[in-house]
Amino acid sequence: MKTYMMAAAAALTTATSAFAADDVTLQLKWVTQAQFAGYYVALEQGFYEAEDLNVEILAGGPDIAPGQVLAGGGADVMIDWMPSALAAREKGLPIVNIAQPYKSSGLMLTCWKDSGITGPEDFVGKTIGVWFFGNEYPFLSWMSQEGISTAGGEDGVTVLKQGFNVDPLLQRQAECISTMTYNEYGQVLEAGVSPDELVTFKYEDEGVSTLEDGLYVLEENLADPEFADKMVRFVRASMEGWKWAEENPEEAAMIVLDYDETGAQTEEHQIYMMGEVAKLTAGSDGTLDVADYERTVATLLAGGSDPVITMEPEGAWTHAITDAALQ
């Protein structure tokens, strides 16, 4: 009997191990909000579980560098904008884009109309708020292409290192600030400013948009078939989450709020954000569009004497994961 019980226990242990879900840790680029709704939806709706995945989502913040978390083994996959990812790769961090849920860019400059700004040429002599920590690259590349110095003075723009809020615009510390269509622009309007008082410049409309919110992993990990298989299932479930979120924006916003441990997010703003984010993920099945990638690279290389990247990247992306996920 003892031998039988030991054998049964061993068999149960083996079966449990065989069916144990694979752990995946995702590091977000920023705090819990509808910008990342697809991943929270996939978690809440059981899409990850259906793929035998146990997914942990780590919120980001001003003191968290996703690339460092990834390099240190604290996450399996991270979300980043392509400009900062390609810049980091050129500097020695071997990261690879495995999927691109965001098809369009939500980045823009929002300016006071009474500042007299009607086009990029009017930025000269003005103060413009710009996010840093890797988010400054699209702006710097744009100004370089326009031939506008970012060193300040009458012949250039004065760059204000903008915090992650809209105060510099509301307090008139800057004529323009960086905003996302799905977040800070809404915050400006929620502060009581009318759209008629503003003029906006979408990077996409200016022909200098770069890819945002892609999924990146360490290149060496992709050589492991088990890791690659986990990423195939992760991407497939994540895109299922994104499509569900696009079709059910209010419900997706509520799911995000449930996972916001800070209590800082509001229902009204998250519903607004999800509606705008859905416009950026629409049309994407997760596959990186090579033309979008090439446009991003060209924009980053076109920096004159100070480009964001200095050479054409090699091995910075792969279709292997999305090709397998979409089979």
C-alpha positions as CSV (number, residue, x, y, z in Angstrom):
1,M,0.0,0.0,0.0
2,K,2.8,2.4,0.9
3,T,4.5,1.7,-2.4
4,Y,1.2,2.3,-4.3
5,M,0.6,5.6,-2.4
6,M,4.2,6.8,-3.2
7,A,3.7,5.9,-6.9
8,A,0.4,7.7,-7.0
9,A,1.9,10.8,-5.4
10,A,4.7,10.7,-7.8
11,A,2.3,10.4,-10.7
12,L,0.2,13.3,-9.4
13,T,3.3,15.5,-9.0
14,T,4.3,14.7,-12.6
15,A,0.8,15.5,-13.9
16,T,0.7,18.7,-11.9
17,S,4.1,19.8,-13.3
18,A,3.0,18.9,-16.8
19,F,0.0,21.1,-16.6
20,A,1.4,24.0,-14.5
21,A,1.0,27.3,-16.1
22,D,4.1,29.1,-17.4
23,D,5.1,32.3,-15.6
24,V,5.4,35.5,-17.6
25,T,6.2,38.9,-16.1
26,L,5.3,42.0,-18.1
27,Q,6.9,45.4,-17.3
28,L,4.7,48.3,-18.3
29,K,6.2,51.6,-19.6
30,W,4.0,53.6,-17.2
31,V,1.5,53.4,-14.4
32,T,-1.7,51.3,-14.6
33,Q,-4.0,53.0,-17.0
34,A,-6.0,52.3,-20.2
35,Q,-2.9,52.7,-22.2
36,F,-2.3,49.1,-21.3
37,A,-5.9,47.9,-21.2
38,G,-5.4,44.9,-23.5
39,Y,-3.1,43.2,-21.1
40,Y,-5.3,43.7,-18.1
41,V,-8.3,42.5,-20.1
42,A,-6.4,39.4,-21.2
43,L,-5.6,38.8,-17.5
44,E,-9.2,39.4,-16.2
45,Q,-11.0,37.6,-19.1
46,G,-8.9,34.5,-18.7
47,F,-7.2,34.8,-22.1
48,Y,-3.7,34.2,-20.6
49,E,-5.1,31.3,-18.5
50,A,-6.5,29.7,-21.6
51,E,-2.9,29.8,-23.0
52,D,-1.5,28.1,-19.9
53,L,0.1,31.3,-18.8
54,N,0.4,32.8,-15.3
55,V,1.0,36.5,-16.1
56,E,2.1,39.1,-13.7
57,I,1.8,42.8,-14.8
58,L,4.3,45.2,-13.2
59,A,3.2,48.8,-13.2
60,G,5.8,51.4,-14.3
61,G,6.4,54.9,-13.0
62,P,8.8,57.9,-13.0
63,D,11.4,55.9,-11.1
64,I,11.2,52.7,-13.1
65,A,13.3,52.1,-16.2
66,P,11.7,49.1,-18.1
67,G,14.9,48.4,-19.9
68,Q,16.8,48.0,-16.7
69,V,14.1,45.8,-15.2
70,L,14.3,43.6,-18.3
71,A,18.1,43.5,-18.4
72,G,18.2,42.6,-14.7
73,G,15.9,39.6,-15.1
74,G,12.9,41.3,-13.3
75,A,10.7,40.9,-16.3
76,D,10.4,38.6,-19.4
77,V,8.9,41.2,-21.7
78,M,8.5,45.0,-21.5
79,I,6.6,47.7,-23.3
80,D,8.6,50.6,-24.8
81,W,8.5,53.2,-27.5
82,M,10.6,52.2,-30.5
83,P,12.8,55.4,-30.4
84,S,14.0,54.7,-26.9
85,A,14.3,50.9,-27.6
86,L,16.4,51.4,-30.7
87,A,18.6,54.0,-28.9
88,A,19.1,51.5,-26.0
89,R,19.9,48.7,-28.5
90,E,22.6,50.9,-30.1
91,K,24.0,51.5,-26.7
92,G,24.3,47.8,-26.0
93,L,21.0,46.6,-24.6
94,P,20.1,43.7,-26.9
95,I,16.4,44.0,-27.1
96,V,14.1,42.9,-29.9
97,N,10.6,43.9,-30.9
98,I,8.4,40.8,-31.0
99,A,5.0,42.5,-31.5
100,Q,3.5,45.9,-32.2
101,P,0.0,46.3,-30.8
102,Y,0.0,50.1,-31.4
103,K,-0.4,50.8,-35.0
104,S,-0.6,54.6,-34.8
105,S,1.1,57.3,-32.7
106,G,-0.8,59.3,-30.1
107,L,2.0,61.8,-29.5
108,M,1.5,65.5,-30.1
109,L,2.3,69.0,-29.0
110,T,-0.5,71.1,-27.5
111,C,-0.1,74.8,-27.6
112,W,-1.9,78.0,-26.6
113,K,-3.5,79.4,-29.7
114,D,-2.9,83.0,-28.4
115,S,0.8,82.3,-28.5
116,G,0.6,82.9,-32.3
117,I,1.9,79.5,-33.1
118,T,0.4,78.2,-36.4
119,G,3.1,75.9,-37.6
120,P,6.5,74.4,-36.5
121,E,8.3,77.5,-37.8
122,D,6.6,79.4,-35.0
123,F,8.2,77.3,-32.3
124,V,11.4,79.4,-32.6
125,G,11.8,81.6,-29.6
126,K,9.2,79.7,-27.6
127,T,9.3,77.4,-24.6
128,I,8.2,73.8,-25.2
129,G,7.6,71.1,-22.6
130,V,9.2,67.8,-23.5
131,W,9.2,64.5,-21.7
132,F,12.6,62.9,-21.2
133,F,13.8,59.5,-20.1
134,G,13.8,58.3,-23.7
135,N,10.6,60.1,-24.6
136,E,12.4,63.1,-25.9
137,Y,13.8,61.4,-29.0
138,P,10.9,62.0,-31.4
139,F,10.8,65.7,-30.5
140,L,14.6,66.2,-30.9
141,S,14.5,64.4,-34.3
142,W,11.6,66.5,-35.5
143,M,13.3,69.8,-34.5
144,S,16.5,68.6,-36.2
145,Q,14.6,67.9,-39.4
146,E,13.0,71.4,-39.2
147,G,16.4,72.9,-38.7
148,I,15.4,74.4,-35.4
149,S,18.0,74.4,-32.5
150,T,16.9,73.1,-29.2
151,A,19.6,75.2,-27.4
152,G,17.2,78.0,-26.6
153,G,17.6,81.7,-27.5
154,E,15.8,83.8,-30.2
155,D,16.9,81.4,-33.0
156,G,15.8,78.1,-31.3
157,V,13.4,76.6,-28.9
158,T,13.8,76.5,-25.1
159,V,13.2,72.9,-24.0
160,L,11.5,72.6,-20.6
161,K,12.0,69.2,-19.1
162,Q,8.3,68.4,-18.5
163,G,7.0,66.3,-15.7
164,F,4.2,63.9,-16.4
165,N,1.5,66.4,-16.0
166,V,0.1,69.4,-17.9
167,D,0.9,72.1,-15.3
168,P,3.5,73.9,-17.5
169,L,0.8,74.7,-20.0
170,L,-1.9,75.6,-17.5
171,Q,0.5,77.8,-15.6
172,R,1.8,79.5,-18.8
173,Q,5.3,78.3,-18.1
174,A,5.5,77.0,-21.7
175,E,3.7,77.9,-24.9
176,C,3.4,74.2,-25.8
177,I,3.7,70.9,-24.0
178,S,3.9,67.3,-24.9
179,T,0.6,65.4,-24.7
180,M,-0.8,62.1,-25.7
181,T,-4.1,62.1,-27.5
182,Y,-5.4,59.6,-25.0
183,N,-4.2,61.2,-21.8
184,E,-2.7,64.6,-21.2
185,Y,-4.8,66.4,-23.9
186,G,-7.8,65.1,-22.1
187,Q,-6.4,66.4,-18.8
188,V,-6.1,69.9,-20.4
189,L,-9.7,69.8,-21.4
190,E,-10.8,68.5,-18.0
191,A,-9.0,71.5,-16.5
192,G,-11.6,73.7,-18.2
193,V,-9.7,74.7,-21.3
194,S,-11.7,74.8,-24.5
195,P,-10.4,73.1,-27.7
196,D,-10.8,76.5,-29.4
197,E,-8.1,77.9,-27.2
198,L,-5.6,75.3,-28.3
199,V,-3.7,74.4,-31.4
200,T,-2.3,70.8,-31.7
201,F,0.4,69.2,-33.8
202,K,0.2,65.5,-34.1
203,Y,3.5,63.9,-34.9
204,E,1.7,61.6,-37.3
205,D,0.3,64.5,-39.3
206,E,3.7,66.1,-39.4
207,G,5.3,63.1,-41.0
208,V,7.6,62.4,-38.0
209,S,5.6,59.9,-36.1
210,T,7.5,56.9,-34.6
211,L,6.2,53.6,-33.2
212,E,5.0,53.5,-29.6
213,D,4.1,50.7,-27.1
214,G,5.7,47.7,-28.7
215,L,6.6,44.4,-26.9
216,Y,10.3,43.8,-26.4
217,V,12.4,40.9,-25.0
218,L,16.1,40.2,-24.6
219,E,17.5,38.8,-27.8
220,E,19.3,35.9,-26.1
221,N,16.1,34.6,-24.6
222,L,14.5,34.2,-28.1
223,A,17.1,31.4,-28.7
224,D,15.3,29.3,-26.1
225,P,12.4,27.4,-27.7
226,E,10.5,27.2,-24.5
227,F,10.7,31.0,-24.0
228,A,9.8,31.6,-27.6
229,D,6.7,29.4,-27.2
230,K,5.7,31.3,-24.1
231,M,5.9,34.6,-26.0
232,V,3.8,33.2,-28.9
233,R,1.1,32.3,-26.4
234,F,1.5,35.6,-24.6
235,V,1.2,37.7,-27.7
236,R,-1.8,35.7,-29.0
237,A,-3.7,36.2,-25.7
238,S,-2.6,39.9,-25.4
239,M,-3.9,40.7,-28.9
240,E,-7.2,38.9,-28.0
241,G,-7.3,41.2,-25.0
242,W,-6.7,44.3,-27.2
243,K,-9.4,43.4,-29.7
244,W,-11.9,42.8,-26.8
245,A,-10.9,46.2,-25.3
246,E,-11.5,47.9,-28.7
247,E,-15.0,46.4,-28.9
248,N,-15.9,47.0,-25.2
249,P,-14.1,50.2,-24.3
250,E,-16.1,51.1,-21.2
251,E,-15.9,47.6,-19.8
252,A,-12.1,47.6,-20.5
253,A,-11.7,50.9,-18.6
254,M,-13.5,49.4,-15.6
255,I,-11.2,46.4,-15.7
256,V,-8.2,48.8,-15.6
257,L,-9.6,50.6,-12.7
258,D,-10.0,47.3,-10.8
259,Y,-6.2,46.8,-11.1
260,D,-5.2,50.4,-10.2
261,E,-3.9,49.8,-6.7
262,T,-3.1,53.6,-6.2
263,G,-6.7,54.7,-6.7
264,A,-5.4,57.6,-8.6
265,Q,-7.3,57.0,-11.8
266,T,-10.9,58.1,-12.4
267,E,-13.7,56.4,-14.3
268,E,-14.3,59.4,-16.5
269,H,-10.7,59.7,-17.6
270,Q,-10.1,56.0,-18.1
271,I,-13.2,55.7,-20.3
272,Y,-11.9,58.7,-22.3
273,M,-8.4,57.2,-22.5
274,M,-9.7,53.8,-23.7
275,G,-11.7,55.4,-26.4
276,E,-8.7,57.2,-27.7
277,V,-6.3,54.2,-27.3
278,A,-8.7,52.1,-29.3
279,K,-8.0,54.4,-32.3
280,L,-4.3,53.6,-32.0
281,T,-4.5,49.8,-31.7
282,A,-7.2,49.6,-34.4
283,G,-6.0,47.7,-37.5
284,S,-3.1,45.9,-35.7
285,D,-3.0,42.2,-35.2
286,G,0.2,42.6,-33.4
287,T,2.5,42.2,-36.4
288,L,5.1,44.9,-36.8
289,D,4.5,46.7,-40.1
290,V,7.9,46.9,-41.8
291,A,7.0,50.2,-43.5
292,D,6.2,51.7,-40.1
293,Y,9.5,50.4,-38.7
294,E,11.4,51.9,-41.6
295,R,9.7,55.2,-41.2
296,T,10.6,55.2,-37.5
297,V,14.3,54.4,-38.3
298,A,14.5,57.1,-41.0
299,T,13.0,59.7,-38.6
300,L,15.6,58.8,-35.9
301,L,18.5,58.8,-38.3
302,A,17.5,62.2,-39.8
303,G,19.1,64.1,-37.0
304,G,21.8,66.0,-38.7
305,S,24.9,66.1,-36.5
306,D,23.0,64.7,-33.5
307,P,20.8,61.8,-34.6
308,V,19.0,59.6,-32.1
309,I,20.6,56.6,-33.6
310,T,23.7,56.7,-35.8
311,M,23.3,53.5,-37.9
312,E,20.7,51.3,-39.4
313,P,19.7,48.8,-36.7
314,E,20.2,45.1,-37.3
315,G,18.2,42.3,-35.7
316,A,16.0,44.8,-33.8
317,W,12.7,43.1,-34.6
318,T,11.3,39.7,-35.6
319,H,8.1,38.4,-37.1
320,A,8.7,34.9,-35.7
321,I,6.5,35.3,-32.7
322,T,3.5,37.0,-34.3
323,D,3.7,34.6,-37.3
324,A,3.4,31.7,-35.0
325,A,0.8,33.4,-32.8
326,L,-1.5,34.1,-35.8
327,Q,-1.4,30.6,-37.3
